[in-house]
Amino acid sequence: MTLSYFLYTLNDADIKSTIRQYMGTSQQVTDFAEEFVRRKQFDTDPNVKISGPATPKRR
């Protein structure tokens, strides 16, 4: 089982805690944990509205 599959089985708080234990507490790790939770919520709840940077437009 990979780390990503394992994380997917956890609740949001446990995901963040486990990522910090494995990868540390840098801002990049925190950003990764937040994005992982955000994407997991999107995958598991179709009513979740995702906010964030818009996809760049192609020219």
CHARMM-style PDB file with segment names, atoms N, HN, CA, C and O in Angstrom:
ATOM      1  N   MET     1       0.848  -1.168   0.000  1.00  0.00      PROA
ATOM      2  CA  MET     1       0.000   0.000   0.000  1.00  0.00      PROA
ATOM      3  C   MET     1       0.899   1.239   0.000  1.00  0.00      PROA
ATOM      4  O   MET     1       1.853   1.328   0.772  1.00  0.00      PROA
ATOM      5  N   THR     2       0.582   2.177  -0.866  1.00  0.00      PROA
ATOM      6  HN  THR     2      -0.193   2.105  -1.493  1.00  0.00      PROA
ATOM      7  CA  THR     2       1.371   3.411  -0.902  1.00  0.00      PROA
ATOM      8  C   THR     2       0.852   4.396   0.136  1.00  0.00      PROA
ATOM      9  O   THR     2      -0.249   4.243   0.664  1.00  0.00      PROA
ATOM     10  N   LEU     3       1.654   5.395   0.416  1.00  0.00      PROA
ATOM     11  HN  LEU     3       2.549   5.519  -0.013  1.00  0.00      PROA
ATOM     12  CA  LEU     3       1.268   6.405   1.390  1.00  0.00      PROA
ATOM     13  C   LEU     3      -0.019   7.104   0.970  1.00  0.00      PROA
ATOM     14  O   LEU     3      -0.881   7.368   1.808  1.00  0.00      PROA
ATOM     15  N   SER     4      -0.157   7.404  -0.307  1.00  0.00      PROA
ATOM     16  HN  SER     4       0.543   7.190  -0.988  1.00  0.00      PROA
ATOM     17  CA  SER     4      -1.361   8.112  -0.753  1.00  0.00      PROA
ATOM     18  C   SER     4      -2.618   7.274  -0.548  1.00  0.00      PROA
ATOM     19  O   SER     4      -3.650   7.811  -0.146  1.00  0.00      PROA
ATOM     20  N   TYR     5      -2.557   5.982  -0.810  1.00  0.00      PROA
ATOM     21  HN  TYR     5      -1.718   5.545  -1.136  1.00  0.00      PROA
ATOM     22  CA  TYR     5      -3.719   5.125  -0.571  1.00  0.00      PROA
ATOM     23  C   TYR     5      -4.034   5.047   0.924  1.00  0.00      PROA
ATOM     24  O   TYR     5      -5.200   5.073   1.320  1.00  0.00      PROA
ATOM     25  N   PHE     6      -3.001   4.953   1.742  1.00  0.00      PROA
ATOM     26  HN  PHE     6      -2.055   4.932   1.421  1.00  0.00      PROA
ATOM     27  CA  PHE     6      -3.196   4.917   3.189  1.00  0.00      PROA
ATOM     28  C   PHE     6      -3.843   6.216   3.677  1.00  0.00      PROA
ATOM     29  O   PHE     6      -4.795   6.185   4.457  1.00  0.00      PROA
ATOM     30  N   LEU     7      -3.323   7.353   3.216  1.00  0.00      PROA
ATOM     31  HN  LEU     7      -2.550   7.378   2.583  1.00  0.00      PROA
ATOM     32  CA  LEU     7      -3.867   8.635   3.634  1.00  0.00      PROA
ATOM     33  C   LEU     7      -5.336   8.771   3.256  1.00  0.00      PROA
ATOM     34  O   LEU     7      -6.122   9.368   3.991  1.00  0.00      PROA
ATOM     35  N   TYR     8      -5.697   8.216   2.112  1.00  0.00      PROA
ATOM     36  HN  TYR     8      -5.058   7.731   1.515  1.00  0.00      PROA
ATOM     37  CA  TYR     8      -7.071   8.322   1.637  1.00  0.00      PROA
ATOM     38  C   TYR     8      -8.061   7.646   2.589  1.00  0.00      PROA
ATOM     39  O   TYR     8      -9.246   7.979   2.585  1.00  0.00      PROA
ATOM     40  N   THR     9      -7.587   6.702   3.401  1.00  0.00      PROA
ATOM     41  HN  THR     9      -6.624   6.431   3.405  1.00  0.00      PROA
ATOM     42  CA  THR     9      -8.472   5.999   4.332  1.00  0.00      PROA
ATOM     43  C   THR     9      -8.663   6.754   5.647  1.00  0.00      PROA
ATOM     44  O   THR     9      -9.490   6.355   6.468  1.00  0.00      PROA
ATOM     45  N   LEU    10      -7.919   7.827   5.859  1.00  0.00      PROA
ATOM     46  HN  LEU    10      -7.248   8.151   5.192  1.00  0.00      PROA
ATOM     47  CA  LEU    10      -7.960   8.566   7.125  1.00  0.00      PROA
ATOM     48  C   LEU    10      -8.907   9.757   7.056  1.00  0.00      PROA
ATOM     49  O   LEU    10      -9.288  10.198   5.972  1.00  0.00      PROA
ATOM     50  N   ASN    11      -9.287  10.277   8.238  1.00  0.00      PROA
ATOM     51  HN  ASN    11      -8.977   9.919   9.119  1.00  0.00      PROA
ATOM     52  CA  ASN    11     -10.057  11.523   8.254  1.00  0.00      PROA
ATOM     53  C   ASN    11      -9.096  12.694   8.067  1.00  0.00      PROA
ATOM     54  O   ASN    11      -7.879  12.520   8.126  1.00  0.00      PROA
ATOM     55  N   ASP    12      -9.643  13.879   7.842  1.00  0.00      PROA
ATOM     56  HN  ASP    12     -10.631  14.021   7.794  1.00  0.00      PROA
ATOM     57  CA  ASP    12      -8.824  15.036   7.482  1.00  0.00      PROA
ATOM     58  C   ASP    12      -7.745  15.368   8.512  1.00  0.00      PROA
ATOM     59  O   ASP    12      -6.598  15.622   8.144  1.00  0.00      PROA
ATOM     60  N   ALA    13      -8.095  15.369   9.778  1.00  0.00      PROA
ATOM     61  HN  ALA    13      -9.027  15.162  10.077  1.00  0.00      PROA
ATOM     62  CA  ALA    13      -7.114  15.701  10.822  1.00  0.00      PROA
ATOM     63  C   ALA    13      -5.993  14.660  10.876  1.00  0.00      PROA
ATOM     64  O   ALA    13      -4.825  15.010  11.046  1.00  0.00      PROA
ATOM     65  N   ASP    14      -6.347  13.393  10.733  1.00  0.00      PROA
ATOM     66  HN  ASP    14      -7.296  13.109  10.595  1.00  0.00      PROA
ATOM     67  CA  ASP    14      -5.333  12.339  10.749  1.00  0.00      PROA
ATOM     68  C   ASP    14      -4.446  12.392   9.514  1.00  0.00      PROA
ATOM     69  O   ASP    14      -3.263  12.058   9.584  1.00  0.00      PROA
ATOM     70  N   ILE    15      -5.005  12.806   8.393  1.00  0.00      PROA
ATOM     71  HN  ILE    15      -5.965  13.077   8.336  1.00  0.00      PROA
ATOM     72  CA  ILE    15      -4.198  12.958   7.176  1.00  0.00      PROA
ATOM     73  C   ILE    15      -3.101  13.979   7.435  1.00  0.00      PROA
ATOM     74  O   ILE    15      -1.926  13.718   7.179  1.00  0.00      PROA
ATOM     75  N   LYS    16      -3.489  15.133   7.939  1.00  0.00      PROA
ATOM     76  HN  LYS    16      -4.444  15.344   8.147  1.00  0.00      PROA
ATOM     77  CA  LYS    16      -2.507  16.201   8.188  1.00  0.00      PROA
ATOM     78  C   LYS    16      -1.456  15.774   9.204  1.00  0.00      PROA
ATOM     79  O   LYS    16      -0.270  16.054   9.028  1.00  0.00      PROA
ATOM     80  N   SER    17      -1.880  15.104  10.257  1.00  0.00      PROA
ATOM     81  HN  SER    17      -2.844  14.876  10.401  1.00  0.00      PROA
ATOM     82  CA  SER    17      -0.959  14.645  11.286  1.00  0.00      PROA
ATOM     83  C   SER    17       0.025  13.616  10.731  1.00  0.00      PROA
ATOM     84  O   SER    17       1.223  13.689  11.001  1.00  0.00      PROA
ATOM     85  N   THR    18      -0.477  12.673   9.967  1.00  0.00      PROA
ATOM     86  HN  THR    18      -1.451  12.614   9.747  1.00  0.00      PROA
ATOM     87  CA  THR    18       0.378  11.625   9.404  1.00  0.00      PROA
ATOM     88  C   THR    18       1.371  12.202   8.414  1.00  0.00      PROA
ATOM     89  O   THR    18       2.535  11.803   8.402  1.00  0.00      PROA
ATOM     90  N   ILE    19       0.934  13.129   7.589  1.00  0.00      PROA
ATOM     91  HN  ILE    19      -0.012  13.454   7.598  1.00  0.00      PROA
ATOM     92  CA  ILE    19       1.853  13.761   6.634  1.00  0.00      PROA
ATOM     93  C   ILE    19       2.956  14.491   7.374  1.00  0.00      PROA
ATOM     94  O   ILE    19       4.120  14.417   6.981  1.00  0.00      PROA
ATOM     95  N   ARG    20       2.605  15.198   8.444  1.00  0.00      PROA
ATOM     96  HN  ARG    20       1.659  15.258   8.763  1.00  0.00      PROA
ATOM     97  CA  ARG    20       3.644  15.893   9.233  1.00  0.00      PROA
ATOM     98  C   ARG    20       4.630  14.903   9.834  1.00  0.00      PROA
ATOM     99  O   ARG    20       5.831  15.171   9.863  1.00  0.00      PROA
ATOM    100  N   GLN    21       4.136  13.748  10.320  1.00  0.00      PROA
ATOM    101  HN  GLN    21       3.160  13.530  10.297  1.00  0.00      PROA
ATOM    102  CA  GLN    21       5.022  12.743  10.914  1.00  0.00      PROA
ATOM    103  C   GLN    21       5.991  12.169   9.888  1.00  0.00      PROA
ATOM    104  O   GLN    21       7.162  11.948  10.195  1.00  0.00      PROA
ATOM    105  N   TYR    22       5.509  11.927   8.672  1.00  0.00      PROA
ATOM    106  HN  TYR    22       4.558  12.107   8.422  1.00  0.00      PROA
ATOM    107  CA  TYR    22       6.351  11.327   7.642  1.00  0.00      PROA
ATOM    108  C   TYR    22       7.249  12.337   6.938  1.00  0.00      PROA
ATOM    109  O   TYR    22       8.376  12.011   6.565  1.00  0.00      PROA
ATOM    110  N   MET    23       6.754  13.571   6.753  1.00  0.00      PROA
ATOM    111  HN  MET    23       5.839  13.835   7.057  1.00  0.00      PROA
ATOM    112  CA  MET    23       7.462  14.512   5.882  1.00  0.00      PROA
ATOM    113  C   MET    23       7.980  15.765   6.566  1.00  0.00      PROA
ATOM    114  O   MET    23       8.743  16.522   5.964  1.00  0.00      PROA
ATOM    115  N   GLY    24       7.585  16.001   7.807  1.00  0.00      PROA
ATOM    116  HN  GLY    24       6.965  15.386   8.296  1.00  0.00      PROA
ATOM    117  CA  GLY    24       8.068  17.181   8.502  1.00  0.00      PROA
ATOM    118  C   GLY    24       7.023  18.279   8.565  1.00  0.00      PROA
ATOM    119  O   GLY    24       5.848  18.052   8.279  1.00  0.00      PROA
ATOM    120  N   THR    25       7.466  19.478   8.945  1.00  0.00      PROA
ATOM    121  HN  THR    25       8.421  19.662   9.177  1.00  0.00      PROA
ATOM    122  CA  THR    25       6.532  20.572   9.201  1.00  0.00      PROA
ATOM    123  C   THR    25       6.802  21.813   8.368  1.00  0.00      PROA
ATOM    124  O   THR    25       6.396  22.909   8.753  1.00  0.00      PROA
ATOM    125  N   SER    26       7.473  21.666   7.244  1.00  0.00      PROA
ATOM    126  HN  SER    26       7.803  20.776   6.932  1.00  0.00      PROA
ATOM    127  CA  SER    26       7.753  22.836   6.412  1.00  0.00      PROA
ATOM    128  C   SER    26       6.467  23.358   5.779  1.00  0.00      PROA
ATOM    129  O   SER    26       5.444  22.674   5.778  1.00  0.00      PROA
ATOM    130  N   GLN    27       6.528  24.562   5.245  1.00  0.00      PROA
ATOM    131  HN  GLN    27       7.360  25.117   5.245  1.00  0.00      PROA
ATOM    132  CA  GLN    27       5.371  25.156   4.575  1.00  0.00      PROA
ATOM    133  C   GLN    27       4.952  24.317   3.365  1.00  0.00      PROA
ATOM    134  O   GLN    27       3.763  24.200   3.068  1.00  0.00      PROA
ATOM    135  N   GLN    28       5.922  23.741   2.675  1.00  0.00      PROA
ATOM    136  HN  GLN    28       6.888  23.836   2.916  1.00  0.00      PROA
ATOM    137  CA  GLN    28       5.607  22.898   1.515  1.00  0.00      PROA
ATOM    138  C   GLN    28       4.824  21.655   1.936  1.00  0.00      PROA
ATOM    139  O   GLN    28       3.904  21.232   1.236  1.00  0.00      PROA
ATOM    140  N   VAL    29       5.184  21.080   3.060  1.00  0.00      PROA
ATOM    141  HN  VAL    29       5.931  21.424   3.628  1.00  0.00      PROA
ATOM    142  CA  VAL    29       4.470  19.910   3.569  1.00  0.00      PROA
ATOM    143  C   VAL    29       3.053  20.300   3.976  1.00  0.00      PROA
ATOM    144  O   VAL    29       2.101  19.577   3.683  1.00  0.00      PROA
ATOM    145  N   THR    30       2.912  21.430   4.644  1.00  0.00      PROA
ATOM    146  HN  THR    30       3.685  22.018   4.882  1.00  0.00      PROA
ATOM    147  CA  THR    30       1.589  21.917   5.043  1.00  0.00      PROA
ATOM    148  C   THR    30       0.726  22.159   3.811  1.00  0.00      PROA
ATOM    149  O   THR    30      -0.448  21.787   3.793  1.00  0.00      PROA
ATOM    150  N   ASP    31       1.293  22.776   2.791  1.00  0.00      PROA
ATOM    151  HN  ASP    31       2.246  23.078   2.805  1.00  0.00      PROA
ATOM    152  CA  ASP    31       0.556  23.021   1.545  1.00  0.00      PROA
ATOM    153  C   ASP    31       0.133  21.712   0.894  1.00  0.00      PROA
ATOM    154  O   ASP    31      -0.989  21.591   0.403  1.00  0.00      PROA
ATOM    155  N   PHE    32       1.035  20.732   0.893  1.00  0.00      PROA
ATOM    156  HN  PHE    32       1.946  20.831   1.292  1.00  0.00      PROA
ATOM    157  CA  PHE    32       0.710  19.423   0.318  1.00  0.00      PROA
ATOM    158  C   PHE    32      -0.448  18.780   1.076  1.00  0.00      PROA
ATOM    159  O   PHE    32      -1.370  18.242   0.463  1.00  0.00      PROA
ATOM    160  N   ALA    33      -0.403  18.834   2.404  1.00  0.00      PROA
ATOM    161  HN  ALA    33       0.347  19.270   2.902  1.00  0.00      PROA
ATOM    162  CA  ALA    33      -1.459  18.227   3.220  1.00  0.00      PROA
ATOM    163  C   ALA    33      -2.802  18.901   2.955  1.00  0.00      PROA
ATOM    164  O   ALA    33      -3.821  18.225   2.810  1.00  0.00      PROA
ATOM    165  N   GLU    34      -2.804  20.217   2.892  1.00  0.00      PROA
ATOM    166  HN  GLU    34      -1.977  20.766   3.009  1.00  0.00      PROA
ATOM    167  CA  GLU    34      -4.043  20.946   2.617  1.00  0.00      PROA
ATOM    168  C   GLU    34      -4.602  20.569   1.247  1.00  0.00      PROA
ATOM    169  O   GLU    34      -5.806  20.355   1.104  1.00  0.00      PROA
ATOM    170  N   GLU    35      -3.750  20.490   0.263  1.00  0.00      PROA
ATOM    171  HN  GLU    35      -2.772  20.664   0.380  1.00  0.00      PROA
ATOM    172  CA  GLU    35      -4.195  20.147  -1.093  1.00  0.00      PROA
ATOM    173  C   GLU    35      -4.677  18.701  -1.161  1.00  0.00      PROA
ATOM    174  O   GLU    35      -5.653  18.404  -1.849  1.00  0.00      PROA
ATOM    175  N   PHE    36      -4.006  17.810  -0.460  1.00  0.00      PROA
ATOM    176  HN  PHE    36      -3.212  18.051   0.099  1.00  0.00      PROA
ATOM    177  CA  PHE    36      -4.436  16.412  -0.444  1.00  0.00      PROA
ATOM    178  C   PHE    36      -5.841  16.298   0.136  1.00  0.00      PROA
ATOM    179  O   PHE    36      -6.694  15.612  -0.426  1.00  0.00      PROA
ATOM    180  N   VAL    37      -6.081  16.973   1.263  1.00  0.00      PROA
ATOM    181  HN  VAL    37      -5.388  17.530   1.720  1.00  0.00      PROA
ATOM    182  CA  VAL    37      -7.402  16.943   1.900  1.00  0.00      PROA
ATOM    183  C   VAL    37      -8.440  17.558   0.968  1.00  0.00      PROA
ATOM    184  O   VAL    37      -9.545  17.033   0.829  1.00  0.00      PROA
ATOM    185  N   ARG    38      -8.090  18.654   0.340  1.00  0.00      PROA
ATOM    186  HN  ARG    38      -7.193  19.080   0.452  1.00  0.00      PROA
ATOM    187  CA  ARG    38      -9.011  19.330  -0.577  1.00  0.00      PROA
ATOM    188  C   ARG    38      -9.407  18.405  -1.725  1.00  0.00      PROA
ATOM    189  O   ARG    38     -10.584  18.311  -2.073  1.00  0.00      PROA
ATOM    190  N   ARG    39      -8.447  17.739  -2.299  1.00  0.00      PROA
ATOM    191  HN  ARG    39      -7.490  17.816  -2.017  1.00  0.00      PROA
ATOM    192  CA  ARG    39      -8.737  16.835  -3.417  1.00  0.00      PROA
ATOM    193  C   ARG    39      -9.502  15.596  -2.964  1.00  0.00      PROA
ATOM    194  O   ARG    39     -10.358  15.091  -3.690  1.00  0.00      PROA
ATOM    195  N   LYS    40      -9.197  15.111  -1.775  1.00  0.00      PROA
ATOM    196  HN  LYS    40      -8.502  15.522  -1.185  1.00  0.00      PROA
ATOM    197  CA  LYS    40      -9.941  13.968  -1.248  1.00  0.00      PROA
ATOM    198  C   LYS    40     -11.401  14.353  -1.038  1.00  0.00      PROA
ATOM    199  O   LYS    40     -12.300  13.584  -1.379  1.00  0.00      PROA
ATOM    200  N   GLN    41     -11.641  15.525  -0.485  1.00  0.00      PROA
ATOM    201  HN  GLN    41     -10.911  16.149  -0.208  1.00  0.00      PROA
ATOM    202  CA  GLN    41     -13.012  15.984  -0.286  1.00  0.00      PROA
ATOM    203  C   GLN    41     -13.744  16.100  -1.615  1.00  0.00      PROA
ATOM    204  O   GLN    41     -14.915  15.732  -1.718  1.00  0.00      PROA
ATOM    205  N   PHE    42     -13.067  16.602  -2.616  1.00  0.00      PROA
ATOM    206  HN  PHE    42     -12.117  16.900  -2.532  1.00  0.00      PROA
ATOM    207  CA  PHE    42     -13.668  16.732  -3.941  1.00  0.00      PROA
ATOM    208  C   PHE    42     -14.037  15.366  -4.508  1.00  0.00      PROA
ATOM    209  O   PHE    42     -15.101  15.203  -5.104  1.00  0.00      PROA
ATOM    210  N   ASP    43     -13.160  14.392  -4.322  1.00  0.00      PROA
ATOM    211  HN  ASP    43     -12.296  14.525  -3.838  1.00  0.00      PROA
ATOM    212  CA  ASP    43     -13.403  13.042  -4.837  1.00  0.00      PROA
ATOM    213  C   ASP    43     -14.522  12.328  -4.108  1.00  0.00      PROA
ATOM    214  O   ASP    43     -15.234  11.522  -4.707  1.00  0.00      PROA
ATOM    215  N   THR    44     -14.689  12.610  -2.825  1.00  0.00      PROA
ATOM    216  HN  THR    44     -14.111  13.265  -2.339  1.00  0.00      PROA
ATOM    217  CA  THR    44     -15.642  11.843  -2.027  1.00  0.00      PROA
ATOM    218  C   THR    44     -16.976  12.549  -1.801  1.00  0.00      PROA
ATOM    219  O   THR    44     -17.945  11.902  -1.404  1.00  0.00      PROA
ATOM    220  N   ASP    45     -17.051  13.847  -2.040  1.00  0.00      PROA
ATOM    221  HN  ASP    45     -16.264  14.372  -2.362  1.00  0.00      PROA
ATOM    222  CA  ASP    45     -18.296  14.580  -1.816  1.00  0.00      PROA
ATOM    223  C   ASP    45     -18.580  15.491  -3.000  1.00  0.00      PROA
ATOM    224  O   ASP    45     -17.944  16.536  -3.138  1.00  0.00      PROA
ATOM    225  N   PRO    46     -19.523  15.117  -3.857  1.00  0.00      PROA
ATOM    226  CA  PRO    46     -19.792  15.925  -5.049  1.00  0.00      PROA
ATOM    227  C   PRO    46     -20.359  17.303  -4.733  1.00  0.00      PROA
ATOM    228  O   PRO    46     -20.415  18.152  -5.622  1.00  0.00      PROA
ATOM    229  N   ASN    47     -20.783  17.551  -3.495  1.00  0.00      PROA
ATOM    230  HN  ASN    47     -20.738  16.861  -2.773  1.00  0.00      PROA
ATOM    231  CA  ASN    47     -21.333  18.853  -3.125  1.00  0.00      PROA
ATOM    232  C   ASN    47     -20.281  19.845  -2.654  1.00  0.00      PROA
ATOM    233  O   ASN    47     -20.587  21.013  -2.417  1.00  0.00      PROA
ATOM    234  N   VAL    48     -19.033  19.382  -2.519  1.00  0.00      PROA
ATOM    235  HN  VAL    48     -18.784  18.433  -2.712  1.00  0.00      PROA
ATOM    236  CA  VAL    48     -17.961  20.261  -2.064  1.00  0.00      PROA
ATOM    237  C   VAL    48     -17.596  21.211  -3.199  1.00  0.00      PROA
ATOM    238  O   VAL    48     -17.357  20.791  -4.331  1.00  0.00      PROA
ATOM    239  N   LYS    49     -17.559  22.496  -2.871  1.00  0.00      PROA
ATOM    240  HN  LYS    49     -17.754  22.837  -1.952  1.00  0.00      PROA
ATOM    241  CA  LYS    49     -17.176  23.501  -3.846  1.00  0.00      PROA
ATOM    242  C   LYS    49     -15.698  23.818  -3.629  1.00  0.00      PROA
ATOM    243  O   LYS    49     -15.281  24.165  -2.524  1.00  0.00      PROA
ATOM    244  N   ILE    50     -14.935  23.697  -4.673  1.00  0.00      PROA
ATOM    245  HN  ILE    50     -15.274  23.415  -5.571  1.00  0.00      PROA
ATOM    246  CA  ILE    50     -13.494  23.935  -4.588  1.00  0.00      PROA
ATOM    247  C   ILE    50     -13.209  25.395  -4.926  1.00  0.00      PROA
ATOM    248  O   ILE    50     -13.618  25.892  -5.975  1.00  0.00      PROA
ATOM    249  N   SER    51     -12.507  26.069  -4.031  1.00  0.00      PROA
ATOM    250  HN  SER    51     -12.174  25.665  -3.179  1.00  0.00      PROA
ATOM    251  CA  SER    51     -12.088  27.434  -4.310  1.00  0.00      PROA
ATOM    252  C   SER    51     -10.576  27.442  -4.367  1.00  0.00      PROA
ATOM    253  O   SER    51      -9.912  26.646  -3.702  1.00  0.00      PROA
ATOM    254  N   GLY    52     -10.059  28.311  -5.135  1.00  0.00      PROA
ATOM    255  HN  GLY    52     -10.599  28.957  -5.675  1.00  0.00      PROA
ATOM    256  CA  GLY    52      -8.610  28.394  -5.266  1.00  0.00      PROA
ATOM    257  C   GLY    52      -8.251  29.005  -6.586  1.00  0.00      PROA
ATOM    258  O   GLY    52      -9.107  29.565  -7.270  1.00  0.00      PROA
ATOM    259  N   PRO    53      -6.995  28.909  -6.955  1.00  0.00      PROA
ATOM    260  CA  PRO    53      -6.556  29.522  -8.204  1.00  0.00      PROA
ATOM    261  C   PRO    53      -7.294  28.924  -9.396  1.00  0.00      PROA
ATOM    262  O   PRO    53      -7.527  27.717  -9.467  1.00  0.00      PROA
ATOM    263  N   ALA    54      -7.647  29.786 -10.309  1.00  0.00      PROA
ATOM    264  HN  ALA    54      -7.457  30.766 -10.251  1.00  0.00      PROA
ATOM    265  CA  ALA    54      -8.312  29.325 -11.536  1.00  0.00      PROA
ATOM    266  C   ALA    54      -7.298  28.661 -12.450  1.00  0.00      PROA
ATOM    267  O   ALA    54      -6.105  28.955 -12.386  1.00  0.00      PROA
ATOM    268  N   THR    55      -7.768  27.784 -13.280  1.00  0.00      PROA
ATOM    269  HN  THR    55      -8.738  27.545 -13.331  1.00  0.00      PROA
ATOM    270  CA  THR    55      -6.898  27.145 -14.260  1.00  0.00      PROA
ATOM    271  C   THR    55      -6.475  28.203 -15.285  1.00  0.00      PROA
ATOM    272  O   THR    55      -7.313  28.955 -15.782  1.00  0.00      PROA
ATOM    273  N   PRO    56      -5.184  28.260 -15.598  1.00  0.00      PROA
ATOM    274  CA  PRO    56      -4.728  29.260 -16.572  1.00  0.00      PROA
ATOM    275  C   PRO    56      -5.414  29.059 -17.924  1.00  0.00      PROA
ATOM    276  O   PRO    56      -5.628  27.929 -18.363  1.00  0.00      PROA
ATOM    277  N   LYS    57      -5.749  30.159 -18.568  1.00  0.00      PROA
ATOM    278  HN  LYS    57      -5.574  31.077 -18.211  1.00  0.00      PROA
ATOM    279  CA  LYS    57      -6.373  30.103 -19.879  1.00  0.00      PROA
ATOM    280  C   LYS    57      -5.312  29.880 -20.944  1.00  0.00      PROA
ATOM    281  O   LYS    57      -4.201  30.404 -20.868  1.00  0.00      PROA
ATOM    282  N   ARG    58      -5.688  29.090 -21.933  1.00  0.00      PROA
ATOM    283  HN  ARG    58      -6.591  28.664 -21.994  1.00  0.00      PROA
ATOM    284  CA  ARG    58      -4.777  28.855 -23.045  1.00  0.00      PROA
ATOM    285  C   ARG    58      -4.899  29.990 -24.034  1.00  0.00      PROA
ATOM    286  O   ARG    58      -5.972  30.569 -24.202  1.00  0.00      PROA
ATOM    287  N   ARG    59      -3.817  30.302 -24.674  1.00  0.00      PROA
ATOM    288  HN  ARG    59      -2.945  29.832 -24.537  1.00  0.00      PROA
ATOM    289  CA  ARG    59      -3.826  31.353 -25.691  1.00  0.00      PROA
ATOM    290  C   ARG    59      -4.090  30.800 -27.038  1.00  0.00      PROA
ATOM    291  OT1 ARG    59      -4.132  31.547 -28.016  1.00  0.00      PROA
TER     292      ARG     59
END
